[in-house]
Amino acid sequence: MAVPLSQMWTVASYVLRQRLRGVKRYPLVLMLEPLFRCNLACAGCGKIQFPADVLRRQLTVEQCLNAADECGAP
């Protein structure tokens, strides 16, 4: 799947700006999980050990948008 030129330009200019500033680690992608629950029961996962009220928690739209703004990824 081809990436649009505008998106390629945005990411490339962001990476270049970070490198010119001397920043070694910077965000490129925001991975946001608005739901804490999971429908899997993986043996090594700690999520299934949380109480039900914790697993039912959700982020609000405002919290998700604030996280996206705070992240700074392009």
C-alpha positions as CSV (number, residue, x, y, z in Angstrom):
1,M,0.0,0.0,0.0
2,A,1.4,3.3,-1.0
3,V,1.9,6.2,1.4
4,P,0.6,9.6,0.3
5,L,3.3,12.1,-0.4
6,S,1.9,14.6,2.1
7,Q,2.1,12.0,4.9
8,M,5.6,11.0,3.8
9,W,6.7,14.7,3.8
10,T,5.2,15.3,7.2
11,V,6.9,12.4,8.8
12,A,10.2,13.0,7.0
13,S,10.3,16.7,8.1
14,Y,9.4,15.7,11.7
15,V,12.2,13.2,11.8
16,L,14.7,15.7,10.3
17,R,13.7,18.4,12.7
18,Q,14.2,16.0,15.7
19,R,17.7,14.9,14.4
20,L,18.8,18.5,13.8
21,R,17.8,19.3,17.4
22,G,19.9,16.4,18.6
23,V,16.9,14.5,20.1
24,K,17.9,10.8,20.2
25,R,14.5,9.4,21.1
26,Y,11.2,10.9,19.9
27,P,7.7,9.5,19.3
28,L,6.7,8.5,15.8
29,V,3.4,6.7,16.6
30,L,0.8,6.9,19.3
31,M,-0.6,3.5,20.3
32,L,-3.7,4.3,22.3
33,E,-5.7,1.7,24.1
34,P,-9.0,3.3,25.2
35,L,-10.2,0.1,26.7
36,F,-8.3,-1.8,29.4
37,R,-10.2,-5.1,28.9
38,C,-9.1,-8.0,26.6
39,N,-11.0,-11.0,25.3
40,L,-8.0,-13.2,25.5
41,A,-6.8,-15.3,28.5
42,C,-3.0,-15.4,27.8
43,A,-1.1,-17.3,30.5
44,G,1.7,-14.6,30.7
45,C,-0.6,-11.6,30.7
46,G,-1.3,-9.8,33.9
47,K,-4.4,-8.1,32.7
48,I,-6.7,-11.0,33.4
49,Q,-5.7,-10.9,37.1
50,F,-7.1,-7.4,37.6
51,P,-10.5,-7.0,39.3
52,A,-13.6,-6.7,37.1
53,D,-14.1,-3.0,37.9
54,V,-10.6,-2.2,36.7
55,L,-11.1,-4.1,33.5
56,R,-14.3,-2.2,32.8
57,R,-12.5,1.2,32.9
58,Q,-12.4,3.2,29.7
59,L,-10.7,6.5,28.6
60,T,-13.0,9.3,27.7
61,V,-12.7,11.0,24.3
62,E,-11.2,14.0,26.0
63,Q,-8.5,11.9,27.7
64,C,-7.7,10.3,24.3
65,L,-7.4,13.6,22.6
66,N,-5.2,15.0,25.4
67,A,-3.0,11.9,25.1
68,A,-2.6,12.5,21.4
69,D,-1.7,16.2,22.0
70,E,0.7,15.3,24.7
71,C,2.5,12.6,22.7
72,G,3.8,14.9,20.0
73,A,4.0,12.3,17.2
74,P,3.2,13.5,13.7
